[in-house]
Amino acid sequence: MPTYVGLVKLTDQGIRNVKDTTKRAKSFREMAEKAGVKVKEILWTLGRYDLVLVVDAPNDETMTRLALGLGMLGNVKTETLKAFSAQEMDQILKGLP
């Protein structure tokens, strides 16, 4: 399954209710599981982003649907990156001239 990294920023609504952030993370795990997505890591961070998610999803469409559903709740804004392991990158590099 492809791996994705989610860069997450709290919205005004999310920061007002920040005391519930770990509860919302648990709800996100449940939402992801129902969508067929495996949450590998949820990390709270300092700096430009408030959280980083690492997930495995079956395809881009499923990951996009999950990210949109999360955004619709109004607590966060997300940016999603598709990630590649060293083995996957080796396969990609084989196609170079």
C-alpha positions as CSV (number, residue, x, y, z in Angstrom):
1,M,0.0,0.0,0.0
2,P,1.3,3.5,-0.8
3,T,2.4,5.6,2.2
4,Y,1.3,9.2,2.7
5,V,2.4,12.0,5.0
6,G,-0.2,14.5,6.2
7,L,1.0,17.9,7.3
8,V,-1.7,19.3,9.5
9,K,-2.5,22.8,10.8
10,L,-5.1,23.5,13.4
11,T,-7.9,25.9,12.3
12,D,-9.3,28.6,14.6
13,Q,-12.0,26.0,15.6
14,G,-9.3,23.4,16.2
15,I,-7.2,25.6,18.5
16,R,-10.3,26.7,20.5
17,N,-10.9,23.0,21.2
18,V,-7.3,21.9,21.4
19,K,-7.9,20.1,24.7
20,D,-9.8,17.5,22.6
21,T,-6.9,17.0,20.2
22,T,-6.0,13.5,21.4
23,K,-9.7,12.5,21.4
24,R,-10.0,13.8,17.8
25,A,-6.9,11.8,16.9
26,K,-8.6,8.6,18.2
27,S,-11.7,9.5,16.1
28,F,-9.5,10.0,13.0
29,R,-7.9,6.6,13.5
30,E,-11.4,5.1,13.6
31,M,-12.4,7.1,10.5
32,A,-9.3,6.0,8.7
33,E,-9.8,2.3,9.6
34,K,-13.3,2.4,8.2
35,A,-11.9,3.8,5.0
36,G,-9.3,1.1,4.7
37,V,-6.4,3.3,5.7
38,K,-3.8,2.2,8.3
39,V,-2.6,5.0,10.5
40,K,1.0,4.3,11.3
41,E,1.8,7.5,13.3
42,I,0.2,10.7,14.6
43,L,2.7,13.1,15.9
44,W,2.1,16.6,17.5
45,T,4.8,19.0,16.4
46,L,6.3,22.4,17.0
47,G,6.9,24.8,14.1
48,R,5.0,25.4,10.8
49,Y,2.6,22.4,11.3
50,D,0.8,21.2,14.4
51,L,0.6,17.5,13.6
52,V,2.2,15.1,11.2
53,L,0.3,11.9,10.1
54,V,1.9,8.9,8.5
55,V,-0.6,6.5,6.9
56,D,-0.9,3.7,4.4
57,A,-3.8,3.9,2.0
58,P,-4.8,1.6,-0.9
59,N,-4.7,4.5,-3.5
60,D,-4.7,8.2,-4.0
61,E,-8.5,8.4,-4.3
62,T,-9.0,6.8,-0.8
63,M,-6.4,9.1,0.7
64,T,-8.0,12.1,-0.9
65,R,-11.4,11.1,0.3
66,L,-10.1,10.7,3.9
67,A,-8.3,14.0,3.8
68,L,-11.4,15.8,2.5
69,G,-13.5,14.2,5.2
70,L,-11.1,15.2,7.9
71,G,-11.1,18.8,6.6
72,M,-14.9,18.9,6.5
73,L,-14.9,18.5,10.3
74,G,-13.4,22.0,10.5
75,N,-10.7,21.4,13.0
76,V,-7.7,21.2,10.7
77,K,-6.3,22.0,7.3
78,T,-4.2,19.3,5.6
79,E,-1.5,19.0,3.0
80,T,-0.8,15.5,1.8
81,L,2.4,14.2,0.4
82,K,2.9,10.8,-1.2
83,A,6.0,9.1,0.2
84,F,8.3,6.4,-1.2
85,S,10.5,3.9,0.6
86,A,14.1,3.3,-0.5
87,Q,13.0,0.2,-2.3
88,E,10.2,2.0,-4.2
89,M,12.7,4.8,-5.1
90,D,15.1,2.2,-6.4
91,Q,12.4,1.0,-8.8
92,I,11.6,4.5,-9.9
93,L,15.3,5.2,-10.5
94,K,15.6,2.1,-12.7
95,G,13.5,3.9,-15.3
96,L,16.0,6.8,-15.7
97,P,18.3,6.9,-18.8
